[in-house]
Amino acid sequence: MIDIRVGQGFDIHRFAEEQVEGRVLILGGVSFPGERVLVGHSDADVIAHAAADALLGAAGLGDIGQHYPDTDPAWKGADSLRILRDVALKVRDAGWRIGNVDCSVVCEQPKIAPVRDEMTRLLSEAAGAPVSVKGRRAEGLGALGRGEGIACFASAVIIKE
């Protein structure tokens, strides 16, 4: 019998009011120099965070905040691909194989399409499984539509045979 589980992940970060010295916007492991930066304890990569959260949920391992709390100095400024790699290891150690992760990023800026392939490659390498990324605009609606931040929704499939 094959056991299949699905998990959902979500992450959202607001943009900083001012540029933060030494910090750059990171999405899906890709740097966007010159763009406004997101506020967060780690590098605030909403795509990697949502993917990690979806995987943890699918495996019944809690959520990203339980494993990587924003009160832990060890994760201050951390590369979120490192978090995703660590989550993938936890999922595999629990006896699961990652089928795939699908991510939908909601933002007005920056444009996702020009770097989607690079994001997909970096996230897939970190997860050890296929990760897809889709960019969506909020069409001017709400805080995301006004460009106040970026959100990401993710779904993950894991398999135990």
DRENLO-317639 format. One record per residue (C-alpha): x, y, z negated. Coordinates in pm, whole numbers, plus 32768, in hexadecimal, padded with zeros to 4 digits. Layout:
<pakols>
x->X | y->Y | z->Z;
...
</pakols>
This chain:
<pakols>
x->8000 | y->8000 | z->8000;
x->807E | y->815B | z->8058;
x->804B | y->8270 | z->7F5A;
x->8032 | y->83CA | z->7FF9;
x->8012 | y->850E | z->7F3A;
x->7FE1 | y->8677 | z->7FA6;
x->804F | y->87A6 | z->7EE2;
x->8007 | y->8917 | z->7F0A;
x->80F9 | y->8A2D | z->7EB7;
x->80DB | y->8BA4 | z->7EA9;
x->81C8 | y->8CC1 | z->7E63;
x->81AF | y->8E3A | z->7E78;
x->82A6 | y->8F51 | z->7E31;
x->827F | y->90C9 | z->7E47;
x->8377 | y->91A9 | z->7EF5;
x->8464 | y->9275 | z->7E1B;
x->841E | y->93E9 | z->7E11;
x->858A | y->9430 | z->7E6E;
x->86A7 | y->936C | z->7F07;
x->875F | y->929D | z->7E02;
x->88D9 | y->92AB | z->7E18;
x->8969 | y->9165 | z->7E9A;
x->8816 | y->90CB | z->7EE5;
x->8788 | y->9073 | z->803B;
x->8635 | y->8FEB | z->80A6;
x->8644 | y->8E6F | z->80C8;
x->852B | y->8DA4 | z->8167;
x->854D | y->8C34 | z->81B7;
x->86C1 | y->8C51 | z->816E;
x->86EE | y->8D5F | z->8278;
x->8777 | y->8EB7 | z->821D;
x->86CC | y->8FF3 | z->829A;
x->87C9 | y->910B | z->8260;
x->8731 | y->9266 | z->825B;
x->85D3 | y->91EC | z->81FF;
x->8533 | y->923D | z->80B0;
x->8585 | y->9139 | z->7FA7;
x->8496 | y->906D | z->7ED4;
x->8491 | y->907C | z->7D59;
x->84E1 | y->8F30 | z->7CB5;
x->85C1 | y->8E7A | z->7BC0;
x->8668 | y->8DA5 | z->7CCA;
x->8696 | y->8E21 | z->7E30;
x->8516 | y->8E34 | z->7E45;
x->8500 | y->8D58 | z->7F7E;
x->8386 | y->8D24 | z->7F83;
x->8399 | y->8C18 | z->8091;
x->8491 | y->8B39 | z->7FD9;
x->83D0 | y->8B6F | z->7E94;
x->827F | y->8B0E | z->7F2A;
x->8319 | y->89D9 | z->7FCF;
x->83B8 | y->8970 | z->7E85;
x->8273 | y->89A9 | z->7DC9;
x->81B0 | y->88D6 | z->7EC5;
x->82A6 | y->87B7 | z->7EA1;
x->82A0 | y->87C4 | z->7D24;
x->8124 | y->87C6 | z->7D25;
x->810A | y->86A2 | z->7E14;
x->81EF | y->85D1 | z->7D39;
x->813B | y->8634 | z->7BF9;
x->8277 | y->86D8 | z->7B74;
x->81E2 | y->8821 | z->7B04;
x->8230 | y->896C | z->7BA8;
x->835B | y->8A3D | z->7C07;
x->833B | y->8B1A | z->7AD1;
x->8360 | y->89EE | z->79EA;
x->84A5 | y->897D | z->7A8C;
x->853F | y->8ACF | z->7AE9;
x->84B0 | y->8BD0 | z->79F6;
x->84F4 | y->8D40 | z->7A2B;
x->8571 | y->8D4B | z->78C4;
x->8697 | y->8C62 | z->7912;
x->87D2 | y->8D27 | z->7965;
x->8856 | y->8BFB | z->7A28;
x->8760 | y->8C4E | z->7B40;
x->879B | y->8DC9 | z->7B45;
x->87DB | y->8E26 | z->7CB2;
x->87E1 | y->8CB4 | z->7D14;
x->87D4 | y->8C40 | z->7E7D;
x->8674 | y->8BB4 | z->7E9F;
x->86E9 | y->8AAE | z->7F9A;
x->87AC | y->8A20 | z->7E72;
x->8664 | y->8A11 | z->7DB1;
x->85B9 | y->8962 | z->7ED5;
x->86D8 | y->8865 | z->7EEF;
x->86BD | y->8820 | z->7D7A;
x->8542 | y->87F3 | z->7D90;
x->8569 | y->8702 | z->7EB7;
x->865D | y->8637 | z->7DE4;
x->8567 | y->862E | z->7CC1;
x->8453 | y->85B7 | z->7DAC;
x->8531 | y->84A5 | z->7E3E;
x->85A8 | y->843F | z->7CE1;
x->8439 | y->8412 | z->7C83;
x->841E | y->830E | z->7D9A;
x->8384 | y->83E3 | z->7EAF;
x->83E8 | y->8421 | z->8016;
x->839C | y->857B | z->809B;
x->82C8 | y->856A | z->81D6;
x->82BF | y->86DC | z->822B;
x->827E | y->883A | z->81A7;
x->81B6 | y->8940 | z->8265;
x->81D8 | y->8AB0 | z->8206;
x->8102 | y->8BDD | z->8264;
x->81A7 | y->8D2B | z->8217;
x->80CA | y->8E5F | z->81FC;
x->817C | y->8FA9 | z->8238;
x->8171 | y->90DD | z->8311;
x->82ED | y->90FB | z->831F;
x->83DF | y->9065 | z->8376;
x->837C | y->8FA0 | z->84AB;
x->83A1 | y->8E29 | z->8472;
x->8396 | y->8DAA | z->85DB;
x->84F7 | y->8E19 | z->8641;
x->8598 | y->8D4E | z->8527;
x->8498 | y->8C37 | z->84FB;
x->857F | y->8B2B | z->858B;
x->8698 | y->8B8B | z->849E;
x->85A9 | y->8B8C | z->8375;
x->8523 | y->8A39 | z->83DA;
x->8683 | y->89AC | z->83F4;
x->86FA | y->8A38 | z->82A5;
x->85C1 | y->89D2 | z->81E6;
x->85BA | y->8877 | z->8285;
x->8727 | y->883E | z->8229;
x->86E2 | y->88AA | z->80C2;
x->85AD | y->87CD | z->80A2;
x->863F | y->86A7 | z->815F;
x->84FE | y->8697 | z->822B;
x->8446 | y->8761 | z->8334;
x->83D8 | y->88BA | z->82C3;
x->830E | y->8996 | z->83AD;
x->82DD | y->8B0E | z->838D;
x->81C7 | y->8BE6 | z->841A;
x->81B0 | y->8D5E | z->83FC;
x->8062 | y->8E06 | z->83C2;
x->7FFE | y->8F73 | z->83A1;
x->7EF8 | y->8FEC | z->82AC;
x->7E76 | y->90DB | z->83B7;
x->7E81 | y->9206 | z->82CC;
x->7DA7 | y->9162 | z->81C3;
x->7E00 | y->9176 | z->8053;
x->7F56 | y->919A | z->7FB0;
x->7FFE | y->90B5 | z->80AE;
x->7F60 | y->9171 | z->81CE;
x->7FE0 | y->92B6 | z->813D;
x->813E | y->9220 | z->8137;
x->815E | y->9218 | z->7FBC;
x->81F1 | y->90B9 | z->7FB7;
x->820A | y->8F65 | z->8058;
x->8150 | y->8E22 | z->8008;
x->8177 | y->8CBC | z->807B;
x->808E | y->8B90 | z->806E;
x->8123 | y->8A34 | z->8095;
x->80A1 | y->88D1 | z->80B0;
x->8179 | y->879E | z->807C;
x->8143 | y->862E | z->80C6;
x->8203 | y->8527 | z->8005;
x->81FA | y->83AD | z->802D;
x->8240 | y->8289 | z->7F44;
x->824D | y->8135 | z->7FE9;
</pakols>
